[in-house]
Amino acid sequence: MHVIKAGSLNDPSWLQPAVHIWTDSAQPWTEMFNVATKFARSPG
């Protein structure tokens, strides 16, 4: 798995999340993308 912080790119508008991790501790207002795979904790 590679992690790239979108804020480090000049144009992050083309990025689409592929995975959400640690979703069991996500705040209720956190935006989740339906197309992304979700893991309650760290995968693996």
Order of alpha helices (4+ residues) and beta strands (2+ residues): beta-beta
